[in-house]
Amino acid sequence: MITSISIQLCTVLCLSLAMDKHYKPFCGRSLRPKMKILFRVIGWVSLICSLVVLLLTADDVSIRFVDWLASLSLNIFLVALLHGYLSQRFSRMSNLK
């Protein structure tokens, strides 16, 4: 289950960085189209991989699937907090220069 949750975190982070509004505060420039496609592909493939890992290791699939969805929502929340914190931190650092 921990493997699936860590893969989900990578998933949500990649899918969020595939959007210009989340990528631009970190890098200071807009996202190139090739990078956008790369982040999306990595995000969707890792989401499918986390589900496959869960299904291969689960004893009770229905309960594990509910746990998987709950951990996915928790990972989305954590990445949202991370984006908020890091974008403020990077904006403060750029104001100091």
N, C-alpha and C positions, 0 to 999 in steps of 0.2 A: 504494500500500500504506500509506503514511503517513496518508493521508486516512482510510482505513478504520480504522486503529488509533486515531486520535484520536476518531473517531466512536464506536468501541467504548468508549473511556474515558468518554465522556459517557454512554453506555448503562449501563455498570456503576455509575457514580456515581448516576445517576437511579434505577435499580432498587434500589440499596441505600438511598437516602434515602426510598424508598417504604415502608420498614419503620420502625415506631416506635422500635425499639431502636437504630437508627442515626441517626434524625432527632433524637431527644430530647437526646442529649449536645451537639449543635451549637446547637440553638435554645432549649433549656431548657424546652420545652413539648411536649406530644404533637402528633402530626400530625393535621391536619384531614382528614376523608374526601375532600373535593374535591382537596386537594393530593396525597393518596395516589394518587388516580386519575390526576391530571395527571402525576405522576412516573412511574407505571407506563406510561401511554400514550407519553410522551416516550421512555422507556427502550426499549420494544418497537419503536416506530417507528424509532428511531435504530439499533437492532440490525439491523433489516431493511434500512435504508439503507446501513449499512456492508457488508452482504453484497452488496447490489446494486452498490455502487461497486466492490467487489472483482471481481464477475463481469463487469462492463462493461470493466474495465481489465486483466483477466488474460489472459496468453497461454496458459499451461498451467493450466487451471481446477483440476485435481485437486491439484496441488502448492500452488497459491495457497489452496485451501480448507484444507489442512492448516496452512499458515502462518497463516491467519485464526483457526483454532481455537487454535493455540499462542499467538498474540497475545491472544486473548480470555482465556485462562487467566492470562497475564502481567498483563493489565489488572485481572483480579479480584484477583490477589495485591497489585498496587500500591494498589488502592482499599482493601483490607483493612489494609495498612500505614498508609495515609493516615488511615483511621478511627481506628486505634489511637493514632497520634501526635497527631492533632488533639483527640481526646476527652480524652487526658491533659493536653494543653496548656490546653484550655478548663476542665477541672476545677481545674487549678492557678490559673488566672486568677480563677475564681470564689471560690477559697479566700482569695485575697489581698484581696478586697473587704471 
